[in-house]
């Protein structure tokens, strides 16, 4: 009881700020979420195919780690080496294709070398999603130590053939939430939108676009949706314009943050406080 009273007194103190946030490194997003992603929460990042979910998840892992929050990213779609390659392209502002072909010019090489130096001791822990699913992810904490942010890309990779897809993903979501609480980490997981109607008047993602995946809406503490305007409009003045919408926030407000997407680098930047 005394510890509970101490917690109440601390929270009621003037100037109190929660200390369980993991900053995303995007000021607009952190402000919108009241400080960042909260440890113990499951945050779902959704969007249509090609919207940049993996790129956004990687950007958050990179920026959180750079801000001093230990991060780990498990991918079902890319090997760890490919994630490092993406990270170099993002941070060095180099085209991934040029990096793969070895056709990086001298100027780009200089920025990439500088990015590599910055990332040398600040790179998140990258790994492929193991065959054992969440049991192996949870076991990886013995190797990782105590990360404060764990990224799973994508949720569908955790589905097993032992049960129907919806039931399997529901079980995965519940297991992610249990892991977030038990390990005291923020868990960011990406997913596509199976029920999205592309030609409706407003193409921005909604919770209903998750369709039969009701477990996502129920279990997730926060649901974020990526909307890239250029995917629906061809005007040149919308190129790169991106909204990150807070579709659900169990402990705060909803709204959106304006971002810019540099497709050639797979890089997101904050529109209000762009990177220099």
N, C-alpha and C positions, 0 to 999 in steps of 0.2 A: 504493500500500500504506500509506503514512503517513497518508493521509486516512481509510482504513478503520480503522487503529489508533486514530486520534483519535476516530472515531465510537464505537468500542467503549469507549474510556476514558470518553467523555462519558456514554454510556448506563449504564455501571457505577458512575458517581459517586453518592455519597449524595444523596438528594433529587432525583435526575433525574426530569424530567417531559417527556413528548413535547411538541414544539412545533408539531406538524403537525395539531393538532385545530382544528376549527371548532365553537365552542359553539353549540348549538341555542337557548339561552336558556331551556330547560326544565331546571332543576337535576336532576330525577329521571332524565330521559333522558340527560343528559350524564354523570351518575354511572354509570348502567347501561352506557354505551358507553365507559367509561374516560376520559372527558374531552370527548367530543363526536364529531362526524363527522370522519373522517381524510381529509386531502387525498391524492389518488391512489386513493381508494376510490369504488366505485359503490354507493350505498345505495338499495335499492328499498323504496318505501312502498306497501303493498298493502292492499286492503280491499274489501268488497262495495259495490255501488252505493248511494250515499247515505250512506256511513259518514263522509265528511268528508276524503277524501284530499287534495283540492285545498286545502281550508281549513287542513289540517295543514301541507301543503307551504308555503303562503303564510305561516303563522305562524312556521315555522322560518326562512324567508328574512327576514322582518321582524326577528325577534329576533336572528338572527345578525348582520344588518347593524347593528342598534342596539348590539350588543356589540363592534362594531369590525371585523367580518369582512365584507369587500365581497361582496355577493351579487347574483346575477342570476337572474331567473325567466322562462322561456320557456313560454308557454301555447298549447296547440292549441285551447282551448275558450273563451278569453276574450281580448278585446282589452286592450291595455295600460291604456286608460282604465278598463275594468271592474276590472282588478286594483287600480288606485289607489282606486277606489270601495270595493272590498272591504277594502282596507287601512285606509281611513278608518273604515269601520264596525267593524272589529275593534278598532282602537286607541281609537276614540272611544266604543265601546260603544253604537252606534247601529244600529237596525234598517236593513238594506239597503233594504227596501221603502220605509221612511220617507224615506231619503236620496234614492231615485230619484223619489219622488212630490213631494219638497220639503215634506213635512209634519213636519219635525223641530221639536220644541218648543224653548222657550228653554233649558231645562236641558241637553237633549241637544245643542243647538247650541253651548253653551259647552264641553262636553267634546269635541265634534268639532273645534271651532276650536283647542283646546289640543292635540289629537292632530295636527291639520294642521301646527301650529307645530313639534311634535316631529319629525314625519316630513319636514319640508321639506328638511333636509340629511341625512336618514338613510334615505331610501327606497331599496329595492333597485332595480336596473335591470330594468324590466319590458319584455317584448317578446312579440309573437306568434311561435309557432314558424314559421320561414320555410319556403317551399315547397321550398327546396333541402335541407331536412332538416339533418342534422348537419354537412354541409359548410358551410352558411351559419351555423350556430351556432358552429362553430369559427372561422369568419372574423370573427364578431362580436367576438372577443377583441381585434381591432385597434381597435375602438371602445371596448370596455369597459375596456381596460387589463388588470389582473390580478385578477379576482375570485377569492375563495377558496372560494365555494360557487356552484354552478350547479344550478338546479332545472329539470327537464323534466317538464311535466304535459300529457298523459300519454305513456307509452311508446308506446302504440298509434298515436299521431299520427306516429311516425317510420317506420311501415310503408309500404312502397312496393308498387305493383301489379306490379312486375317479377318477383316471386317469391311463393310461398305465404306466408301470414301468419307461420307459425312460423319459417320460414327468414328472413323479413324482420326479425322482431323479434330473432332470434338475432344477425343481422348488426348490428342497431342496438345491442344490448347490448355486443357486442365493440368496436364503434366508440366507445361511451361509455367503456368501460374504457380504451381506448387514449388517448382525449382526457383522461381524469382523470389518467393518469400523465404524459402529455406536457405538459399545462398545469399540473400540480401543483394540482389543484382537487378538492374533494369534489363528486361529482355525485349529486344526489338525484332519483330518477325515480319517478313514481307509475304504478301499474297496477291494473286490476281483477282479480278472481279468477274466471276463466272456469269453473272446475270445482267451485266451492263448492256444497255441498248444504245448503240453508237449514234443513231440518227434522231435522238430525241431533241427537243428544243434547247435544253440546258444539258450539255454533256459532262458537266462536273460530276465526279464520283459521289455516291451517297451510300449510306449504310445498307439500303435495300439492294444495292448492286452486289452485295456479298451473297445474295440469294439464299440457297438452302443451308449455307454455312452459318447458321444461326448461332452456333457456339462461339464464333468469333465476336459477334456483337454482344453476347452475354458475358463472356469471360474477360475480354479485353478491357483494360482500364482506360486506354486511349486508342482511338482509331484515327490515323492520319491518311489522307487521300491526296495523291499527286494529280494535278491537272496541268497539262502542257497545251497552251492555246494553239500552237502551231500545228498540232495534230488534228485540229478541227477547222482551222481557218488558214487560208493560203496567203493572207496579206503579209507583206514583208515587215510591217511594223510590230507584228506579234511574235516574230522569231525569237526563241529563247524564253519568252514570257512564261512563267510557271507559278502556279499557286499551290501551296501546301495547306490543305484544309484540315482543320481539327473537326472531325465528324462526330467524335464522342470523347468526352473528358469526364471521367467519373468524379474527379475532385476539383474541377475548374470549369472555365468557360470554353466555348467553341469559338471559331473564327478562322482566319487564314493569314498566312504570311506570304509575301511576294518574294519570289526567287527568280534567278536567271540561270538558264541551262546552256552551257557551251557544249554543243553536241560533239564537236570535233575532239574535245578533250574529255568528254563524259564528266564534266565538272559543273556543280551547282554553286552559285554564290548568292549571298543575301542582297536584295535590291536596296534596302535601306542603309546597310553598312557593307558595301561591296569590298572585296579584298583588294589590296593594292598590288 
